[in-house]
Amino acid sequence: MRKLRHARCASALGVVLLFILAAFSLLAFHEGSFDAGALLFGGVVLLTVLLSYCLLACFAAHADRLLMLIVCFLYALGMVMQYRISPETALHQLIMLGIGLVGMLLMLILMRKPRIFRILSIPMALLSLGILAALLFVGKESGGARNWISIGGILFQPSEFVKVALVFLLADALTDHTHVKDLLPILLFVMVAISLLVLQRDLGAAMLLAGVFLLVFFVATSNIRATLAAMLLGGAGAYASYLLFDHVRARIAIWQDPWATYSTSGYQIAQGLMAIASGGLWGLGLGLGSPKMIPAYHTDYIFAVICEEFGIVFGIGVIMLYLLLVVRGVLISLNAQDRFSMLAAFGATALLAVQTFVIIGGVIKLIPLTGITMPFVSYGGSSMIACMLLVGILEGIAAQSGTLLEDALIRAADETLSAAQEDATEMECEEDAQ
């Protein structure tokens, strides 16, 4: 059974590699002249996928390889689109991916002893709030949000790593406590963190934290009343933000009717919708679209660029891959060997799911647009590293559960064999006695 599962993963790996080879071959010729850099970059991406898969197999034989292949396809798709738009940004993104892969492997190893994160829960909470508070004074503004910090001339978004810390903080708090009165510290942490993010105008991250908290809280406690009360409190906070902050009212107005302000604030949403529509079902073809007509085409609106060049059918396929990723994450959570690991796996899965829903929902005008990245695909080093850390959490828990399950099966088989040998010995003795 294990050989069959790995054979299927090998077939899926071949599909991912074929996609990379075909896409970068098209990019090498799409402008009428040969671009050797495209083939070279594609070769590096191809080797990165192979390295990711092989390292996972070496470090964790029982990790979820299908989950890793989904992630590999998504970041390969992101590399294709980034190189198509700008080889320079694609190179930077590839470097961040390399750092993210190192972080994923480190997280995978650390998850063998998840107690480490429980011990560090209070320092993580204080550091997260301290960073978010400091950004109000020293943070750099980009895209309307004051949530960036510059290190060596490179911009980082600390809120991405706060979201990873939230996964462990929620898992730690909800492992031993399920009553609301015992959860006041984590409730206070989430409320303060969301408030700081709103003050920074980072509405996307605030929505993510609120959504992940509600999902993990409900799964851990099954308390419908408290969950509904938290939703009402969140709704009241959102309405208060609408009344207090001009930028929130502007986002809502643009979402309601982007065509009314097409030449100014509604231009981005309108152009994104037109790009998706112009691609039709099957797309204009890789390299034949006009992505730079859309503001933030390589970050917030990468899904619209994908739909324009690959088609709506391909876009739906990408959404299905995200759904499959979520399913694999939930299965890892259900098979976790302890409550903390179960909640950590579910929290990581919920974070990826909510982030995907928020950004794609904003691009297709299902919900108001907020400035976050599409996991593994959009340009953004902080987001790439944080998402790979979440994958490391999931793979680490999957590997640990698989190892324990295999040990249990081996022990059960040994016990069964010993019992059978004892029965055979007793039967021989009885025959000799007769």
C-alpha positions as CSV (number, residue, x, y, z in Angstrom):
1,M,0.0,0.0,0.0
2,R,2.8,2.4,0.9
3,K,4.6,1.6,-2.4
4,L,1.4,2.3,-4.3
5,R,0.9,5.7,-2.5
6,H,4.5,6.7,-3.3
7,A,4.0,5.6,-6.9
8,R,1.0,7.9,-7.3
9,C,3.1,10.8,-5.7
10,A,5.8,10.1,-8.2
11,S,3.3,10.5,-11.1
12,A,2.1,13.8,-9.5
13,L,5.7,14.9,-9.2
14,G,6.1,14.2,-13.0
15,V,3.1,16.4,-13.8
16,V,4.6,19.3,-11.7
17,L,8.0,19.0,-13.4
18,L,6.3,18.8,-16.9
19,F,4.3,22.0,-16.1
20,I,7.5,23.8,-15.1
21,L,9.4,22.7,-18.2
22,A,6.5,23.6,-20.6
23,A,5.8,27.0,-19.0
24,F,9.4,28.2,-19.0
25,S,10.0,26.9,-22.5
26,L,7.1,29.1,-23.7
27,L,8.5,32.1,-21.8
28,A,11.9,31.5,-23.5
29,F,10.3,32.1,-26.9
30,H,7.2,34.2,-26.3
31,E,8.7,37.6,-27.3
32,G,10.0,36.3,-30.7
33,S,13.6,36.0,-29.5
34,F,15.3,33.3,-27.5
35,D,15.6,34.0,-23.8
36,A,18.2,31.6,-22.3
37,G,17.6,33.1,-18.9
38,A,14.1,31.7,-18.8
39,L,15.3,28.1,-19.4
40,L,18.0,28.6,-16.8
41,F,15.6,30.0,-14.2
42,G,13.1,27.2,-15.1
43,G,15.8,24.6,-14.5
44,V,16.6,26.1,-11.1
45,V,12.9,26.0,-10.2
46,L,12.7,22.4,-11.4
47,L,15.7,21.4,-9.3
48,T,14.1,23.3,-6.3
49,V,11.0,21.2,-6.6
50,L,13.0,18.0,-6.8
51,L,15.1,19.1,-3.8
52,S,12.0,19.9,-1.8
53,Y,10.5,16.5,-2.4
54,C,13.7,14.6,-1.8
55,L,14.6,16.5,1.4
56,L,11.1,15.8,2.8
57,A,11.5,12.1,2.0
58,C,14.9,12.1,3.7
59,F,14.0,14.0,6.8
60,A,10.6,12.5,7.3
61,A,9.7,9.3,5.6
62,H,6.1,9.4,6.9
63,A,5.4,13.1,5.9
64,D,2.5,13.9,3.6
65,R,4.1,13.9,0.2
66,L,0.9,14.8,-1.7
67,L,0.6,18.0,0.5
68,M,4.2,18.8,-0.4
69,L,3.5,18.3,-4.1
70,I,0.5,20.7,-4.0
71,V,2.7,23.3,-2.4
72,C,5.4,22.7,-5.0
73,F,3.0,23.2,-7.9
74,L,1.6,26.4,-6.3
75,Y,5.1,28.0,-5.8
76,A,6.2,26.8,-9.2
77,L,3.1,28.5,-10.7
78,G,4.1,31.6,-8.7
79,M,7.6,31.5,-10.1
80,V,6.3,31.2,-13.7
81,M,4.0,34.2,-13.3
82,Q,6.7,36.3,-11.5
83,Y,9.3,35.6,-14.2
84,R,6.7,36.4,-16.9
85,I,6.1,39.7,-15.2
86,S,9.6,40.6,-14.1
87,P,12.7,38.3,-13.9
88,E,14.2,40.5,-11.2
89,T,11.3,40.0,-8.8
90,A,11.2,36.3,-9.7
91,L,14.9,36.0,-8.6
92,H,14.2,37.7,-5.3
93,Q,11.2,35.4,-4.8
94,L,13.3,32.4,-5.5
95,I,15.8,33.4,-2.8
96,M,12.9,33.9,-0.3
97,L,11.6,30.4,-1.3
98,G,15.0,28.9,-0.5
99,I,14.9,30.6,2.9
100,G,11.4,29.3,3.4
101,L,12.4,25.7,2.6
102,V,15.1,25.9,5.2
103,G,12.5,27.2,7.7
104,M,10.1,24.5,6.7
105,L,12.7,21.7,7.4
106,L,13.7,23.4,10.7
107,M,10.0,23.6,11.7
108,L,9.6,19.9,10.7
109,I,12.4,18.9,13.0
110,L,11.2,21.1,15.9
111,M,7.7,19.6,15.7
112,R,9.2,16.3,16.9
113,K,9.2,17.9,20.3
114,P,6.2,20.3,20.2
115,R,6.5,21.0,23.9
116,I,9.2,23.5,22.9
117,F,6.5,25.8,21.5
118,R,4.4,25.5,24.6
119,I,7.3,26.6,26.8
120,L,7.9,29.6,24.5
121,S,4.2,30.6,24.3
122,I,4.5,33.6,26.7
123,P,7.7,35.0,25.0
124,M,6.1,34.6,21.6
125,A,2.9,36.5,22.7
126,L,4.9,39.4,24.2
127,L,7.3,39.6,21.3
128,S,4.4,39.6,18.8
129,L,2.5,42.4,20.6
130,G,5.8,44.3,21.0
131,I,6.6,44.2,17.3
132,L,3.0,45.2,16.2
133,A,3.1,48.1,18.7
134,A,6.5,49.2,17.5
135,L,5.4,49.3,13.9
136,L,3.0,52.1,14.7
137,F,6.0,54.3,15.4
138,V,8.9,52.9,13.3
139,G,7.0,51.0,10.6
140,K,7.3,52.0,6.9
141,E,4.1,52.6,4.9
142,S,3.5,50.6,1.7
143,G,0.2,50.1,-0.1
144,G,-1.6,52.3,2.4
145,A,-0.6,50.1,5.5
146,R,2.1,51.0,8.0
147,N,3.1,47.4,8.6
148,W,6.6,47.1,7.1
149,I,10.1,47.2,8.5
150,S,13.3,47.7,6.6
151,I,16.3,45.5,7.4
152,G,19.4,46.1,5.2
153,G,17.3,47.8,2.6
154,I,14.9,44.8,2.3
155,L,11.3,45.3,3.5
156,F,9.8,42.7,5.8
157,Q,6.2,42.3,7.0
158,P,6.4,41.2,10.7
159,S,2.6,40.5,10.9
160,E,3.2,37.4,8.7
161,F,5.2,35.8,11.5
162,V,2.8,37.0,14.1
163,K,0.2,34.8,12.3
164,V,2.5,31.8,12.7
165,A,2.9,32.6,16.4
166,L,-0.9,32.8,16.7
167,V,-1.1,29.1,15.6
168,F,1.0,28.0,18.5
169,L,-0.6,30.4,21.0
170,L,-4.1,29.2,20.2
171,A,-3.0,25.5,20.4
172,D,-1.3,26.0,23.7
173,A,-4.2,28.0,25.3
174,L,-6.9,25.6,24.1
175,T,-5.0,22.3,24.9
176,D,-5.7,22.5,28.6
177,H,-8.6,24.9,28.8
178,T,-12.0,25.1,27.0
179,H,-14.0,27.4,29.3
180,V,-14.2,31.0,28.3
181,K,-13.2,32.3,31.7
182,D,-9.9,30.3,31.5
183,L,-9.2,31.7,28.0
184,L,-9.1,35.4,28.9
185,P,-5.4,35.8,28.2
186,I,-5.6,34.5,24.7
187,L,-8.8,36.5,24.1
188,L,-7.0,39.6,25.2
189,F,-4.0,38.8,23.0
190,V,-6.2,38.4,19.9
191,M,-8.2,41.6,20.6
192,V,-5.0,43.7,21.2
193,A,-3.3,42.2,18.1
194,I,-6.3,42.9,15.9
195,S,-6.6,46.5,17.2
196,L,-2.9,47.2,16.5
197,L,-3.3,45.8,12.9
198,V,-6.4,48.0,12.3
199,L,-4.5,51.0,13.5
200,Q,-1.7,50.1,11.0
201,R,-4.4,49.8,8.3
202,D,-3.5,46.2,7.8
203,L,-7.1,45.1,7.4
204,G,-6.2,41.8,5.7
205,A,-4.1,40.6,8.6
206,A,-6.7,41.7,11.1
207,M,-9.4,39.7,9.3
208,L,-7.1,36.7,9.1
209,L,-6.4,36.7,12.8
210,A,-10.1,37.0,13.6
211,G,-11.1,34.3,11.2
212,V,-8.5,31.8,12.4
213,F,-9.3,32.5,16.1
214,L,-13.0,31.8,15.5
215,L,-12.3,28.5,13.6
216,V,-9.8,27.1,16.1
217,F,-11.9,28.2,19.1
218,F,-15.0,26.5,17.8
219,V,-13.2,23.3,16.9
220,A,-11.4,23.1,20.3
221,T,-14.5,24.0,22.5
222,S,-17.6,23.2,20.4
223,N,-19.1,26.1,22.2
224,I,-21.6,27.5,19.8
225,R,-22.8,30.3,22.0
226,A,-19.4,31.6,22.8
227,T,-18.4,31.4,19.1
228,L,-21.5,33.3,18.1
229,A,-20.8,35.9,20.8
230,A,-17.3,36.3,19.5
231,M,-18.6,36.7,15.9
232,L,-21.0,39.4,17.1
233,L,-18.2,41.1,19.0
234,G,-16.1,41.0,15.8
235,G,-18.9,42.3,13.8
236,A,-19.4,45.2,16.2
237,G,-15.6,45.9,16.0
238,A,-15.8,45.9,12.2
239,Y,-18.7,48.3,12.3
240,A,-16.9,50.6,14.7
241,S,-13.9,50.5,12.4
242,Y,-16.2,51.5,9.5
243,L,-17.4,54.5,11.5
244,L,-14.0,55.6,12.9
245,F,-11.6,55.1,10.0
246,D,-11.9,56.7,6.5
247,H,-9.9,54.0,4.8
248,V,-12.3,51.3,5.9
249,R,-15.3,53.3,4.6
250,A,-13.4,53.8,1.3
251,R,-12.7,50.1,0.9
252,I,-16.4,49.3,1.5
253,A,-17.6,51.9,-1.0
254,I,-15.1,50.7,-3.7
255,W,-16.3,47.1,-3.2
256,Q,-19.9,48.1,-3.5
257,D,-19.5,50.0,-6.8
258,P,-15.9,50.1,-8.3
259,W,-17.3,51.4,-11.6
260,A,-18.4,54.6,-9.9
261,T,-14.8,55.5,-9.2
262,Y,-13.2,53.7,-12.1
263,S,-10.7,56.4,-13.0
264,T,-9.5,56.7,-9.4
265,S,-9.9,54.3,-6.4
266,G,-12.1,51.7,-8.2
267,Y,-9.6,51.2,-11.0
268,Q,-7.9,48.2,-9.4
269,I,-11.0,46.1,-8.8
270,A,-12.5,47.0,-12.2
271,Q,-9.3,46.2,-14.1
272,G,-9.0,42.9,-12.2
273,L,-12.5,41.9,-13.2
274,M,-11.9,42.8,-16.8
275,A,-8.7,40.8,-16.9
276,I,-10.5,37.7,-15.6
277,A,-13.3,38.2,-18.2
278,S,-10.9,38.8,-21.1
279,G,-9.1,35.5,-20.4
280,G,-12.4,33.6,-20.9
281,L,-12.5,29.9,-20.1
282,W,-9.2,28.9,-21.6
283,G,-7.1,32.1,-21.3
284,L,-5.2,34.2,-23.8
285,G,-2.0,32.2,-23.4
286,L,1.1,32.5,-21.2
287,G,2.8,35.8,-22.0
288,L,-0.1,37.2,-24.1
289,G,-2.0,39.1,-21.4
290,S,-1.6,42.6,-20.1
291,P,-0.9,42.1,-16.4
292,K,0.7,45.5,-15.8
293,M,-2.7,47.2,-16.5
294,I,-3.7,46.0,-13.0
295,P,-2.2,47.7,-10.0
296,A,-0.5,45.3,-7.6
297,Y,-0.5,42.7,-10.4
298,H,2.3,40.7,-8.9
299,T,1.0,40.6,-5.3
300,D,-2.7,41.1,-4.5
301,Y,-4.0,40.5,-8.0
302,I,-1.8,37.6,-9.2
303,F,-5.0,35.4,-9.4
304,A,-6.5,37.8,-11.9
305,V,-3.3,37.6,-14.0
306,I,-3.4,33.8,-13.8
307,C,-7.0,33.7,-15.0
308,E,-6.3,36.1,-17.8
309,E,-3.4,34.1,-19.3
310,F,-4.4,30.5,-18.3
311,G,-8.2,30.9,-18.2
312,I,-11.0,30.6,-15.7
313,V,-11.0,26.8,-15.9
314,F,-7.3,26.8,-14.8
315,G,-8.2,29.3,-12.1
316,I,-10.9,27.0,-10.8
317,G,-8.3,24.2,-10.8
318,V,-6.0,26.3,-8.7
319,I,-8.8,26.9,-6.2
320,M,-9.4,23.1,-6.1
321,L,-5.7,22.6,-5.3
322,Y,-6.1,24.9,-2.3
323,L,-9.2,22.9,-1.3
324,L,-7.2,19.7,-1.5
325,L,-4.4,21.3,0.6
326,V,-7.0,22.2,3.2
327,V,-8.4,18.6,3.2
328,R,-4.9,17.1,3.7
329,G,-4.3,19.6,6.5
330,V,-7.6,18.6,8.2
331,L,-6.7,14.9,7.8
332,I,-3.3,15.5,9.4
333,S,-5.0,17.3,12.3
334,L,-7.5,14.4,12.8
335,N,-4.6,11.9,12.9
336,A,-2.4,13.9,15.3
337,Q,-1.2,12.0,18.4
338,D,-2.0,14.7,21.0
339,R,-4.3,17.6,21.4
340,F,-1.7,20.3,21.0
341,S,-0.5,18.9,17.7
342,M,-4.0,18.5,16.5
343,L,-4.9,22.1,17.2
344,A,-1.6,23.4,15.8
345,A,-2.2,21.4,12.6
346,F,-5.8,22.7,12.3
347,G,-4.7,26.3,13.1
348,A,-2.0,26.1,10.3
349,T,-4.6,24.7,7.9
350,A,-7.2,27.3,8.9
351,L,-4.7,30.1,8.4
352,L,-3.9,29.0,4.8
353,A,-7.6,28.5,4.1
354,V,-8.8,31.8,5.4
355,Q,-5.9,33.7,3.7
356,T,-6.7,32.0,0.3
357,F,-10.4,32.8,0.7
358,V,-9.8,36.4,1.6
359,I,-7.5,37.3,-1.3
360,I,-9.3,35.3,-4.0
361,G,-12.7,36.5,-2.7
362,G,-11.5,40.1,-2.8
363,V,-10.1,39.7,-6.4
364,I,-13.4,38.3,-7.7
365,K,-15.4,40.9,-5.7
366,L,-17.0,38.4,-3.4
367,I,-15.9,40.3,-0.3
368,P,-14.1,43.7,0.1
369,L,-10.5,43.6,-1.1
370,T,-7.8,43.6,1.5
371,G,-4.1,43.7,0.8
372,I,-2.8,40.2,1.5
373,T,-0.9,37.7,-0.6
374,M,-2.1,34.5,-2.3
375,P,-0.2,31.7,-0.4
376,F,2.9,30.4,-2.3
377,V,2.0,32.3,-5.5
378,S,2.0,36.1,-4.9
379,Y,5.2,38.0,-4.7
380,G,6.3,38.6,-1.1
381,G,9.2,37.2,0.8
382,S,7.7,37.4,4.3
383,S,4.6,35.7,3.1
384,M,6.5,32.9,1.4
385,I,8.6,32.2,4.4
386,A,5.6,32.3,6.8
387,C,3.6,29.9,4.5
388,M,6.5,27.5,4.3
389,L,6.7,27.5,8.1
390,L,3.1,26.5,8.2
391,V,3.8,23.7,5.8
392,G,6.6,22.6,8.1
393,I,4.2,22.5,11.0
394,L,1.8,20.3,9.1
395,E,4.5,18.0,7.7
396,G,6.2,17.7,11.1
397,I,2.9,16.6,12.7
398,A,2.1,14.2,9.8
399,A,5.6,12.6,10.1
400,Q,5.3,12.2,13.9
401,S,1.9,10.6,13.6
402,G,3.0,8.3,10.8
403,T,6.1,7.2,12.8
404,L,4.0,6.4,15.9
405,L,1.4,4.6,13.8
406,E,4.0,2.5,12.1
407,D,5.6,1.6,15.5
408,A,2.1,0.7,16.9
409,L,1.4,-1.5,13.8
410,I,4.8,-3.2,14.2
411,R,4.2,-3.9,17.9
412,A,0.7,-5.3,17.1
413,A,2.1,-7.5,14.4
414,D,4.9,-8.8,16.7
415,E,2.3,-9.5,19.4
416,T,0.1,-11.3,16.9
417,L,3.0,-13.4,15.7
418,S,4.1,-14.2,19.2
419,A,0.6,-15.3,20.1
420,A,0.4,-17.5,17.0
421,Q,3.7,-19.1,17.9
422,E,2.6,-19.8,21.4
423,D,-0.6,-21.4,20.1
424,A,1.3,-23.6,17.7
425,T,3.7,-24.6,20.5
426,E,0.8,-25.6,22.8
427,M,-0.8,-27.6,20.0
428,E,2.5,-29.5,19.4
429,C,2.7,-30.2,23.2
430,E,-0.8,-31.5,23.3
431,E,-0.2,-33.8,20.2
432,D,3.0,-35.1,21.9
433,A,1.1,-35.8,25.1
434,Q,-1.5,-37.8,23.2
